[in-house]
Amino acid sequence: MTELFLHIVNISISASWLVLAVLLARLVLKRAPKWAHVLLWGIVGVRLIFPFSLESALSLIPSAETISPTILTDGIHRVYTGFPTLNQSINPVLSQAATSTTDAAPNLLEIWLPVLAVLWFFGVAALLGWSAVSYLRLRRRVATAVRLEDNLYQSEAVLSPFVLGLVHPRIYLPFYLDQDTMEHVVAHERAHIQRRDHWWKLLAFVLLSVYWFNPLLWLAYLLLCRDIELACDEKVVRGMEPRQRADYSQALLSCSVRRPAIAACPLAFGEVGVKQRVKSVLRYRRPTVLAVAASVLVCVLVGVCFLTDPPMSRGFPMQGHNVADLDPQEIVEQIAHMEGIQYPSELNVNTDQFEVLLNADFQWEKSGTVRFFYTQHNQTYRAQLRLNLEDSTYTVTQPTTCPEQTTIYGLRDYLEALKYLPQEEIRRLAPDADQFSITHVAEGIPGGERTITYTDDGVSDLGGWFIHLVVQPLYQDASGGYQGTGDEAIHLFYGRPPRPTPGHLLGRRPPRHLSAENSRHLPGF
């Protein structure tokens, strides 16, 4: 149920942008025919009903999937709102909530998301149940109604005219109506039936019941009910003379009744927005061809821009230009989200990498590329993570198929090895270097004066190692180029700290555990 609930939340967020667009479009189409307003709300309904959407470069929805429906199972505790600044504000809090204090304790997301899913389900059931009970009570109240003709009925229990029923709808009238008022009322209610408004209002209420937690959709439902009545009024008064429209307005006033607007049924003649409807009827002018064409164009534009999803972004912002500013967890989670990978740990690299070039302050010297690969559906794919210094972004290339890889290192481990470079120790061994070239190699074991072993906590002995980087100091020559010798190379081994004995467990976080896949090829184990 949690996954379904999160899917509903994602659809609701996408539809919220469409509701805002419809609110703006209603202002633009203020003098347009009212059926255009109803059509706009119909576009919202389409967005809420269909669980899928086409991708389009014209889409104005910031994010197609703000929350991963598998957030509790894929290990990616992030939201993708389409606004990087907002993501950076929300995701640290979300990650903290998803981190349990002990290995045995569930995190806050595991506790609250199922609770919210259950609350959502009971909210849906309560609204639908309330609507069903209201319908049955109304049917019981008009059970003694007297038939006039066709589907017209009169009852002493009716305060205002309304339509009730779906397949064979009936029009119920009070006894107090005079002949002229009754003619206008019947014309209005029959127009509702011809337009199938009693179906659309029920469908809208069902959708509101499913998405009851979204306040924008409550507003949308209220405005839809008003627009349905305005559109029906326009259909009835389209061929009337001014005096007839005045009589119709008087019928509206005489049948006005206070009734809760949040209801699935019925369609009551004087139920919604009587004051606005009277003004609209009295000021009615037949729309011009230009107004109709503009209405259709706006509806088409809204549909194209908000019924489609934006193409998946393959870029995200860098946090800084120093190698220590890398955020390996965010990078692998972003890539996993792009590629539809359930576990970020499935992203791997081998030693076939471009060199990483840093200046003396360990800032990126130039844009670089990291090759990575992963296996999905029994097929291996490779792509590149590109560091773009010009606009401070990461981009990920489209994946292509490749042969199965045998030498495997975790992408996150490799990025952590770069992030936690022992900068002070490197400067001590090469104090005058102008640049540092860093390559990832597969051979070698720790040993020698120019070897540094380190973890994410700093320089340390290793209980096991798995990333070997070679740092080559470079010096600027007279021609402006950079030179270095192999004798000055610094060998870095990044790994995990030694397994602590029971006496050392207190106050220290648990050691990092390597998967069998990552450790099977590594010397030293």
PyMOL commands that set and color helices and strands:
alter all, ss='L'
color gray80, all
select helices_A, chain A and resi 2-28+35-49+84-97+108-141+179-194+197-210+215-237+242-254+274-282+289-306+323-325+328-339+344-346+411-419+423-429+486-488+502-504+516-519
alter helices_A, ss='H'
color red, helices_A
select strands_A, chain A and resi 146-149+152-154+162-164+170-173+267-268+315-317+348-349+356-359+368-376+379-388+393-396+400-401+409-410+435-441+451-455+458-459+464-476+482-483+490-496
alter strands_A, ss='S'
color yellow, strands_A
deselect
rebuild
show_as cartoon
